[in-house]
Amino acid sequence: MVAGWPTTYYACIFTSQRTDVEHDLYNYTSSQMVTLAQSQPGFLGVETVREEGGLGITVSYWTDRDAIKAWSEHAEHKIAKQLGKTDFYSWYQIRIAKVESENGFGLDEL
């Protein structure tokens, strides 16, 4: 269990395929969204990875579904989502999962 996190929480799993459209604008927008998400009530953390071919997965963690909904409806996030549809991604998928348990190995060494 991550120190300070609730016993159960939610994961918002964003899987996407990047286009070749302007990487600088994408990188800036992505960075801004992470910074903005971190300031939202209920935000717990984020993990992200993208392969060279453009397939990526970002998992953001939230205290509850209301926090995810509020983030989804945030005005600046809505603008970024529209850019995602028109410029940044050829497709994306969002899944919400309730995390009820977790385990790990070697995390205390990170």
DOKE-980759 format. One record per atom (N, C-alpha, C, O): residue number from 1; x, y, z. Coordinates in nm, 2 decimals. Example, Ala and Ser with C-alpha at 12.3 -4.5 7.8 and 13.67 -1.06 7.14 Angstrom:
NODE num      u      v      w
NODE   1   1.32  -0.57   0.78
NODE   1   1.23  -0.45   0.78
NODE   1   1.32  -0.33   0.78
NODE   1   1.42  -0.33   0.85
NODE   2   1.28  -0.22   0.71
NODE   2   1.37  -0.11   0.71
NODE   2   1.29   0.00   0.79
NODE   2   1.34   0.11   0.80
end
This chain:
NODE num      u      v      w
NODE   1   0.08  -0.12   0.00
NODE   1   0.00   0.00   0.00
NODE   1   0.09   0.12   0.00
NODE   1   0.18   0.13   0.08
NODE   2   0.06   0.22  -0.09
NODE   2   0.14   0.34  -0.09
NODE   2   0.10   0.42   0.03
NODE   2  -0.01   0.44   0.06
NODE   3   0.21   0.47   0.10
NODE   3   0.19   0.54   0.22
NODE   3   0.10   0.66   0.20
NODE   3   0.12   0.74   0.11
NODE   4   0.00   0.68   0.28
NODE   4  -0.09   0.79   0.27
NODE   4  -0.21   0.77   0.18
NODE   4  -0.30   0.86   0.18
NODE   5  -0.21   0.66   0.10
NODE   5  -0.32   0.64   0.01
NODE   5  -0.43   0.56   0.08
NODE   5  -0.40   0.49   0.18
NODE   6  -0.56   0.58   0.04
NODE   6  -0.67   0.50   0.10
NODE   6  -0.65   0.35   0.07
NODE   6  -0.58   0.31  -0.02
NODE   7  -0.72   0.27   0.15
NODE   7  -0.72   0.13   0.13
NODE   7  -0.77   0.09   0.00
NODE   7  -0.72   0.00  -0.07
NODE   8  -0.88   0.15  -0.05
NODE   8  -0.93   0.13  -0.19
NODE   8  -0.93   0.27  -0.26
NODE   8  -0.95   0.37  -0.19
NODE   9  -0.90   0.27  -0.39
NODE   9  -0.90   0.39  -0.47
NODE   9  -0.92   0.35  -0.61
NODE   9  -0.95   0.23  -0.64
NODE  10  -0.92   0.44  -0.70
NODE  10  -0.95   0.42  -0.84
NODE  10  -0.84   0.45  -0.93
NODE  10  -0.76   0.54  -0.91
NODE  11  -0.83   0.37  -1.04
NODE  11  -0.73   0.39  -1.14
NODE  11  -0.80   0.43  -1.27
NODE  11  -0.90   0.36  -1.31
NODE  12  -0.76   0.53  -1.33
NODE  12  -0.81   0.58  -1.46
NODE  12  -0.70   0.54  -1.56
NODE  12  -0.59   0.60  -1.56
NODE  13  -0.73   0.44  -1.65
NODE  13  -0.63   0.38  -1.74
NODE  13  -0.66   0.44  -1.88
NODE  13  -0.76   0.41  -1.94
NODE  14  -0.56   0.52  -1.93
NODE  14  -0.57   0.59  -2.06
NODE  14  -0.47   0.52  -2.15
NODE  14  -0.35   0.54  -2.14
NODE  15  -0.52   0.45  -2.25
NODE  15  -0.44   0.38  -2.35
NODE  15  -0.46   0.45  -2.48
NODE  15  -0.57   0.48  -2.52
NODE  16  -0.35   0.49  -2.55
NODE  16  -0.36   0.57  -2.67
NODE  16  -0.25   0.53  -2.77
NODE  16  -0.15   0.48  -2.74
NODE  17  -0.29   0.57  -2.90
NODE  17  -0.19   0.56  -3.01
NODE  17  -0.16   0.70  -3.06
NODE  17  -0.25   0.77  -3.11
NODE  18  -0.04   0.75  -3.04
NODE  18   0.00   0.88  -3.08
NODE  18   0.01   0.89  -3.23
NODE  18   0.04   0.80  -3.30
NODE  19  -0.02   1.01  -3.28
NODE  19   0.00   1.05  -3.42
NODE  19   0.14   1.11  -3.43
NODE  19   0.21   1.12  -3.33
NODE  20   0.18   1.15  -3.55
NODE  20   0.31   1.21  -3.57
NODE  20   0.30   1.36  -3.56
NODE  20   0.40   1.43  -3.59
NODE  21   0.18   1.41  -3.52
NODE  21   0.16   1.56  -3.52
NODE  21   0.25   1.62  -3.41
NODE  21   0.25   1.57  -3.30
NODE  22   0.31   1.73  -3.44
NODE  22   0.39   1.81  -3.35
NODE  22   0.42   1.76  -3.21
NODE  22   0.33   1.77  -3.12
NODE  23   0.53   1.71  -3.19
NODE  23   0.57   1.65  -3.06
NODE  23   0.59   1.76  -2.95
NODE  23   0.56   1.73  -2.84
NODE  24   0.64   1.88  -2.99
NODE  24   0.66   1.98  -2.89
NODE  24   0.53   2.02  -2.83
NODE  24   0.52   2.04  -2.70
NODE  25   0.42   2.05  -2.91
NODE  25   0.29   2.08  -2.85
NODE  25   0.24   1.97  -2.77
NODE  25   0.18   2.00  -2.66
NODE  26   0.25   1.85  -2.82
NODE  26   0.20   1.73  -2.74
NODE  26   0.27   1.73  -2.61
NODE  26   0.21   1.71  -2.50
NODE  27   0.40   1.73  -2.61
NODE  27   0.48   1.72  -2.48
NODE  27   0.44   1.83  -2.38
NODE  27   0.43   1.81  -2.26
NODE  28   0.43   1.95  -2.43
NODE  28   0.39   2.07  -2.35
NODE  28   0.25   2.04  -2.29
NODE  28   0.23   2.06  -2.17
NODE  29   0.15   2.00  -2.37
NODE  29   0.02   1.98  -2.33
NODE  29   0.01   1.87  -2.23
NODE  29  -0.06   1.88  -2.12
NODE  30   0.08   1.76  -2.25
NODE  30   0.09   1.65  -2.16
NODE  30   0.14   1.69  -2.03
NODE  30   0.09   1.65  -1.92
NODE  31   0.25   1.76  -2.03
NODE  31   0.31   1.81  -1.90
NODE  31   0.22   1.90  -1.83
NODE  31   0.21   1.89  -1.70
NODE  32   0.15   1.99  -1.90
NODE  32   0.06   2.08  -1.83
NODE  32  -0.06   2.00  -1.77
NODE  32  -0.10   2.04  -1.66
NODE  33  -0.11   1.89  -1.83
NODE  33  -0.22   1.82  -1.78
NODE  33  -0.18   1.74  -1.65
NODE  33  -0.25   1.73  -1.56
NODE  34  -0.05   1.69  -1.65
NODE  34  -0.01   1.62  -1.53
NODE  34   0.00   1.72  -1.42
NODE  34  -0.04   1.69  -1.30
NODE  35   0.06   1.84  -1.44
NODE  35   0.07   1.94  -1.34
NODE  35  -0.06   1.98  -1.29
NODE  35  -0.08   2.00  -1.17
NODE  36  -0.16   2.00  -1.38
NODE  36  -0.29   2.04  -1.34
NODE  36  -0.36   1.93  -1.26
NODE  36  -0.43   1.96  -1.16
NODE  37  -0.35   1.81  -1.31
NODE  37  -0.41   1.69  -1.24
NODE  37  -0.36   1.68  -1.10
NODE  37  -0.44   1.65  -1.00
NODE  38  -0.23   1.71  -1.08
NODE  38  -0.17   1.69  -0.94
NODE  38  -0.23   1.79  -0.85
NODE  38  -0.23   1.77  -0.72
NODE  39  -0.29   1.90  -0.90
NODE  39  -0.35   2.00  -0.81
NODE  39  -0.50   1.98  -0.78
NODE  39  -0.57   2.05  -0.71
NODE  40  -0.56   1.87  -0.84
NODE  40  -0.70   1.85  -0.83
NODE  40  -0.73   1.77  -0.70
NODE  40  -0.65   1.68  -0.66
NODE  41  -0.84   1.80  -0.64
NODE  41  -0.88   1.72  -0.52
NODE  41  -0.90   1.58  -0.56
NODE  41  -0.96   1.54  -0.66
NODE  42  -0.85   1.49  -0.48
NODE  42  -0.87   1.34  -0.50
NODE  42  -0.76   1.28  -0.58
NODE  42  -0.75   1.16  -0.59
NODE  43  -0.66   1.36  -0.64
NODE  43  -0.55   1.30  -0.72
NODE  43  -0.45   1.24  -0.62
NODE  43  -0.42   1.29  -0.52
NODE  44  -0.41   1.11  -0.66
NODE  44  -0.32   1.04  -0.58
NODE  44  -0.18   1.02  -0.64
NODE  44  -0.08   1.03  -0.58
NODE  45  -0.18   1.00  -0.78
NODE  45  -0.05   0.98  -0.84
NODE  45  -0.07   0.94  -0.99
NODE  45  -0.19   0.93  -1.04
NODE  46   0.04   0.93  -1.06
NODE  46   0.03   0.90  -1.21
NODE  46   0.15   0.82  -1.25
NODE  46   0.26   0.84  -1.20
NODE  47   0.13   0.72  -1.34
NODE  47   0.24   0.65  -1.40
NODE  47   0.21   0.65  -1.55
NODE  47   0.10   0.63  -1.59
NODE  48   0.32   0.66  -1.63
NODE  48   0.30   0.67  -1.77
NODE  48   0.42   0.61  -1.85
NODE  48   0.53   0.61  -1.80
NODE  49   0.39   0.55  -1.96
NODE  49   0.49   0.49  -2.05
NODE  49   0.44   0.50  -2.19
NODE  49   0.32   0.49  -2.22
NODE  50   0.54   0.52  -2.29
NODE  50   0.50   0.52  -2.43
NODE  50   0.62   0.46  -2.50
NODE  50   0.73   0.49  -2.48
NODE  51   0.58   0.37  -2.60
NODE  51   0.68   0.30  -2.68
NODE  51   0.71   0.38  -2.80
NODE  51   0.64   0.48  -2.83
NODE  52   0.82   0.35  -2.87
NODE  52   0.87   0.43  -2.98
NODE  52   0.77   0.44  -3.09
NODE  52   0.76   0.54  -3.16
NODE  53   0.68   0.33  -3.11
NODE  53   0.58   0.33  -3.21
NODE  53   0.46   0.42  -3.18
NODE  53   0.37   0.43  -3.26
NODE  54   0.46   0.48  -3.06
NODE  54   0.35   0.57  -3.02
NODE  54   0.24   0.52  -2.93
NODE  54   0.16   0.59  -2.88
NODE  55   0.24   0.38  -2.91
NODE  55   0.14   0.33  -2.81
NODE  55   0.18   0.36  -2.67
NODE  55   0.30   0.34  -2.63
NODE  56   0.09   0.42  -2.59
NODE  56   0.12   0.46  -2.46
NODE  56   0.01   0.42  -2.36
NODE  56  -0.11   0.40  -2.40
NODE  57   0.04   0.41  -2.24
NODE  57  -0.05   0.39  -2.13
NODE  57  -0.02   0.48  -2.01
NODE  57   0.10   0.49  -1.97
NODE  58  -0.12   0.56  -1.97
NODE  58  -0.10   0.64  -1.85
NODE  58  -0.21   0.60  -1.75
NODE  58  -0.33   0.59  -1.79
NODE  59  -0.17   0.58  -1.63
NODE  59  -0.26   0.54  -1.53
NODE  59  -0.26   0.65  -1.42
NODE  59  -0.15   0.67  -1.36
NODE  60  -0.37   0.71  -1.40
NODE  60  -0.38   0.81  -1.29
NODE  60  -0.46   0.75  -1.18
NODE  60  -0.55   0.67  -1.21
NODE  61  -0.43   0.78  -1.06
NODE  61  -0.49   0.73  -0.94
NODE  61  -0.57   0.83  -0.87
NODE  61  -0.52   0.94  -0.85
NODE  62  -0.69   0.80  -0.82
NODE  62  -0.78   0.89  -0.76
NODE  62  -0.85   0.83  -0.64
NODE  62  -0.86   0.71  -0.63
NODE  63  -0.89   0.92  -0.55
NODE  63  -0.96   0.87  -0.43
NODE  63  -1.09   0.81  -0.46
NODE  63  -1.14   0.71  -0.39
NODE  64  -1.17   0.86  -0.55
NODE  64  -1.30   0.82  -0.58
NODE  64  -1.34   0.86  -0.72
NODE  64  -1.28   0.93  -0.79
NODE  65  -1.46   0.81  -0.76
NODE  65  -1.51   0.83  -0.90
NODE  65  -1.55   0.98  -0.91
NODE  65  -1.54   1.03  -1.02
NODE  66  -1.60   1.04  -0.81
NODE  66  -1.63   1.19  -0.82
NODE  66  -1.51   1.27  -0.85
NODE  66  -1.52   1.37  -0.93
NODE  67  -1.39   1.24  -0.80
NODE  67  -1.27   1.31  -0.83
NODE  67  -1.24   1.29  -0.98
NODE  67  -1.19   1.38  -1.05
NODE  68  -1.25   1.17  -1.03
NODE  68  -1.23   1.14  -1.17
NODE  68  -1.32   1.22  -1.26
NODE  68  -1.28   1.28  -1.36
NODE  69  -1.45   1.22  -1.22
NODE  69  -1.55   1.30  -1.30
NODE  69  -1.52   1.45  -1.30
NODE  69  -1.53   1.51  -1.40
NODE  70  -1.48   1.50  -1.18
NODE  70  -1.45   1.64  -1.18
NODE  70  -1.33   1.67  -1.27
NODE  70  -1.33   1.77  -1.34
NODE  71  -1.23   1.58  -1.27
NODE  71  -1.11   1.60  -1.36
NODE  71  -1.15   1.60  -1.50
NODE  71  -1.11   1.68  -1.58
NODE  72  -1.24   1.50  -1.54
NODE  72  -1.29   1.49  -1.67
NODE  72  -1.36   1.61  -1.72
NODE  72  -1.36   1.65  -1.84
NODE  73  -1.42   1.68  -1.63
NODE  73  -1.50   1.80  -1.67
NODE  73  -1.43   1.93  -1.65
NODE  73  -1.48   2.04  -1.68
NODE  74  -1.30   1.93  -1.61
NODE  74  -1.22   2.05  -1.59
NODE  74  -1.20   2.12  -1.72
NODE  74  -1.17   2.05  -1.82
NODE  75  -1.22   2.25  -1.73
NODE  75  -1.22   2.32  -1.86
NODE  75  -1.09   2.30  -1.93
NODE  75  -1.10   2.28  -2.06
NODE  76  -0.98   2.32  -1.87
NODE  76  -0.85   2.30  -1.94
NODE  76  -0.83   2.16  -1.99
NODE  76  -0.77   2.13  -2.10
NODE  77  -0.87   2.06  -1.91
NODE  77  -0.86   1.92  -1.95
NODE  77  -0.95   1.89  -2.07
NODE  77  -0.91   1.82  -2.16
NODE  78  -1.07   1.96  -2.08
NODE  78  -1.16   1.94  -2.19
NODE  78  -1.09   1.99  -2.32
NODE  78  -1.10   1.93  -2.43
NODE  79  -1.02   2.10  -2.31
NODE  79  -0.95   2.15  -2.43
NODE  79  -0.84   2.05  -2.47
NODE  79  -0.82   2.02  -2.59
NODE  80  -0.76   2.00  -2.38
NODE  80  -0.66   1.90  -2.41
NODE  80  -0.72   1.78  -2.47
NODE  80  -0.66   1.72  -2.56
NODE  81  -0.84   1.73  -2.42
NODE  81  -0.90   1.61  -2.48
NODE  81  -0.94   1.64  -2.62
NODE  81  -0.93   1.55  -2.70
NODE  82  -0.99   1.76  -2.65
NODE  82  -1.03   1.79  -2.79
NODE  82  -0.90   1.79  -2.88
NODE  82  -0.91   1.74  -2.99
NODE  83  -0.79   1.84  -2.83
NODE  83  -0.67   1.84  -2.91
NODE  83  -0.63   1.69  -2.93
NODE  83  -0.58   1.65  -3.04
NODE  84  -0.65   1.61  -2.83
NODE  84  -0.62   1.47  -2.84
NODE  84  -0.70   1.40  -2.96
NODE  84  -0.64   1.32  -3.03
NODE  85  -0.82   1.44  -2.96
NODE  85  -0.91   1.38  -3.07
NODE  85  -0.87   1.43  -3.21
NODE  85  -0.88   1.36  -3.31
NODE  86  -0.84   1.56  -3.22
NODE  86  -0.82   1.62  -3.35
NODE  86  -0.67   1.61  -3.40
NODE  86  -0.65   1.60  -3.52
NODE  87  -0.58   1.60  -3.30
NODE  87  -0.44   1.61  -3.34
NODE  87  -0.34   1.50  -3.29
NODE  87  -0.26   1.45  -3.36
NODE  88  -0.36   1.47  -3.16
NODE  88  -0.25   1.39  -3.09
NODE  88  -0.27   1.24  -3.11
NODE  88  -0.16   1.17  -3.11
NODE  89  -0.39   1.19  -3.12
NODE  89  -0.41   1.05  -3.11
NODE  89  -0.49   1.00  -3.23
NODE  89  -0.58   1.06  -3.28
NODE  90  -0.45   0.88  -3.28
NODE  90  -0.53   0.82  -3.38
NODE  90  -0.65   0.74  -3.32
NODE  90  -0.75   0.72  -3.38
NODE  91  -0.63   0.70  -3.19
NODE  91  -0.74   0.64  -3.11
NODE  91  -0.69   0.65  -2.96
NODE  91  -0.57   0.66  -2.93
NODE  92  -0.79   0.64  -2.87
NODE  92  -0.76   0.62  -2.73
NODE  92  -0.88   0.55  -2.67
NODE  92  -0.99   0.55  -2.72
NODE  93  -0.85   0.49  -2.55
NODE  93  -0.95   0.42  -2.47
NODE  93  -0.92   0.46  -2.32
NODE  93  -0.81   0.47  -2.28
NODE  94  -1.03   0.48  -2.25
NODE  94  -1.02   0.51  -2.11
NODE  94  -1.10   0.40  -2.03
NODE  94  -1.22   0.37  -2.06
NODE  95  -1.04   0.35  -1.93
NODE  95  -1.10   0.25  -1.84
NODE  95  -1.09   0.30  -1.70
NODE  95  -0.98   0.35  -1.66
NODE  96  -1.19   0.28  -1.62
NODE  96  -1.19   0.31  -1.48
NODE  96  -1.19   0.18  -1.40
NODE  96  -1.28   0.09  -1.43
NODE  97  -1.10   0.16  -1.30
NODE  97  -1.10   0.04  -1.22
NODE  97  -1.09   0.07  -1.08
NODE  97  -1.02   0.17  -1.04
NODE  98  -1.16   0.00  -0.99
NODE  98  -1.15   0.01  -0.85
NODE  98  -1.04  -0.08  -0.80
NODE  98  -1.04  -0.20  -0.83
NODE  99  -0.94  -0.02  -0.73
NODE  99  -0.83  -0.10  -0.68
NODE  99  -0.86  -0.13  -0.53
NODE  99  -0.88  -0.05  -0.45
NODE 100  -0.88  -0.26  -0.51
NODE 100  -0.91  -0.31  -0.38
NODE 100  -0.80  -0.37  -0.30
NODE 100  -0.80  -0.39  -0.18
NODE 101  -0.70  -0.41  -0.38
NODE 101  -0.58  -0.46  -0.31
NODE 101  -0.46  -0.44  -0.40
NODE 101  -0.47  -0.42  -0.52
NODE 102  -0.34  -0.45  -0.34
NODE 102  -0.22  -0.44  -0.42
NODE 102  -0.11  -0.51  -0.34
NODE 102  -0.12  -0.53  -0.22
NODE 103   0.00  -0.55  -0.41
NODE 103   0.12  -0.60  -0.35
NODE 103   0.24  -0.57  -0.44
NODE 103   0.22  -0.53  -0.55
NODE 104   0.35  -0.59  -0.39
NODE 104   0.47  -0.55  -0.47
NODE 104   0.60  -0.61  -0.41
NODE 104   0.59  -0.68  -0.31
NODE 105   0.71  -0.58  -0.48
NODE 105   0.84  -0.63  -0.43
NODE 105   0.94  -0.52  -0.46
NODE 105   0.94  -0.46  -0.57
NODE 106   1.02  -0.49  -0.37
NODE 106   1.13  -0.40  -0.38
NODE 106   1.10  -0.25  -0.39
NODE 106   1.18  -0.17  -0.42
NODE 107   0.97  -0.22  -0.36
NODE 107   0.93  -0.08  -0.38
NODE 107   1.00   0.01  -0.27
NODE 107   1.01   0.13  -0.29
NODE 108   1.04  -0.04  -0.16
NODE 108   1.10   0.04  -0.06
NODE 108   1.24   0.08  -0.10
NODE 108   1.30   0.17  -0.04
NODE 109   1.29   0.03  -0.21
NODE 109   1.42   0.06  -0.26
NODE 109   1.42   0.18  -0.36
NODE 109   1.52   0.23  -0.40
NODE 110   1.30   0.22  -0.40
NODE 110   1.29   0.32  -0.51
NODE 110   1.30   0.46  -0.44
NODE 110   1.29   0.56  -0.52
end
